[in-house]
Amino acid sequence: MTKPNDLILRAALGQDVERTPVWVMRQAGRVLPEYRAVRAKAGSFKGLLFQPELAAEVTIQPVDLLGVDAAILFSDILVIPEAMGLEYRMDEGRGPSFEQTIRSEADLKKITTNGIEENLEYVFQTIRLIKQELGDRVPLIGFAGAPWTIFCYMVEGKGSKTFSMPRAMIMSNPELAHTLLQAITDATIIYLKAQIREGCQMIQLFDSWAGALNNDSYNTFALPYLKQICEAIQDVPKTVFSLGAFFSLEELSQLPCNTIGLDWHMDPRWARKVVGGEKTLQGNLDPAILYGDYSFIRLRTQEMLQKFGPNRHIANLGHGVYPDIHADKLKCFIDTVKEYQHSK
């Protein structure tokens, strides 16, 4: 009987590991031809989300095909605003969009935190199917969008380079902003607790639009809600990945979480000095390196591992893998991490 691979859980908890564990953000996605085949069967991205058998299949694909040390639930961060009452569209090549937005006190009537679990039952069905098929081969990571990032979509109504609408709200009507952020936080806690109850052994919060704020704004409108979620989730290791929030790394390091994700802009040695030795770091190879040849990928991956050192590190990219990267290049990165031996 094969011994379960719990490397990533041990690394997150600061325990001894035989080697650095590795997984990749967006590992279940367009980089894999097998994923593209399943998505074609589903008809659309959202069609895939709402078919638990297919969502479970693509969750497990990277474990079998790439040899990663963890599976991550195939879902989307925008299931939370949809469960709260704001339905969204996902158009090919254009990204998500919302017909309704929250921009006034009256708009708050459009959303509710009641019925979150019932509205997300299809996600929990997916988790149950994943656990049946995956067993304990590797841990299953659950996730949610961080409140600030979900707030951005609910106010702006779509992706944006500037997110001027949500930034305008925190400046002109901070009370409304905090009310909405709290509702998102409450819904997210319900959602993550249910993910864990169904079998997720680790969770990650994705703050994809953290870089839209400055230090003061992030510390006011993002960190307190991340802290609430981290305090509410007690049973599994927690990772916070705040893209572009290098300016608040010191404050992020004080959150009651186990792991801080680093994007590819951050130097691991600097981050370790700022964060200290009590937290695990995750990351942070520049995804664009995977456009290089195999020897280049191996060299840059080894350099990254050397900078992080042997302890309290989970190898990953510093962002999600780009969809036009060849799967063999991604596997080269993963294999290089698995084969690397830190000097004694």
HELIX and SHEET records of a PDB file:
HELIX    1   1 LEU A    7  ALA A   12  1                                   6    
HELIX    2   2 PRO A   33  ALA A   42  1                                  10    
HELIX    3   3 PHE A   45  LEU A   49  1                                   5    
HELIX    4   4 PRO A   52  LEU A   66  1                                  15    
HELIX    5   5 VAL A   79  MET A   84  1                                   6    
HELIX    6   6 ALA A  106  LYS A  110  5                                   5    
HELIX    7   7 ILE A  116  ASN A  119  1                                   4    
HELIX    8   8 GLU A  121  LEU A  134  1                                  14    
HELIX    9   9 PRO A  147  GLU A  156  1                                  10    
HELIX   10  10 SER A  164  SER A  172  1                                   9    
HELIX   11  11 PRO A  174  GLU A  198  1                                  25    
HELIX   12  12 ALA A  210  ALA A  212  5                                   3    
HELIX   13  13 ASN A  215  PHE A  221  1                                   7    
HELIX   14  14 LEU A  223  ALA A  232  1                                  10    
HELIX   15  15 PHE A  246  SER A  248  5                                   3    
HELIX   16  16 LEU A  249  LEU A  252  1                                   4    
HELIX   17  17 PRO A  268  VAL A  275  1                                   8    
HELIX   18  18 PRO A  287  TYR A  291  5                                   5    
HELIX   19  19 TYR A  294  PHE A  308  1                                  15    
HELIX   20  20 ALA A  327  GLU A  339  1                                  13    
SHEET    1   A 7 ALA A  71  ILE A  72  0                                        
SHEET    2   A 7 LEU A 140  GLY A 145  1                                        
SHEET    3   A 7 MET A 202  ASP A 207  1                                        
SHEET    4   A 7 LYS A 238  SER A 242  1                                        
SHEET    5   A 7 THR A 259  GLY A 261  1                                        
SHEET    6   A 7 THR A 280  LEU A 285  1                                        
SHEET    7   A 7 HIS A 313  LEU A 317  1                                        
SHEET    1   B 2 TYR A  88  ASP A  91  0                                        
SHEET    2   B 2 GLY A  95  PHE A  98 -1                                        
END                                                                             
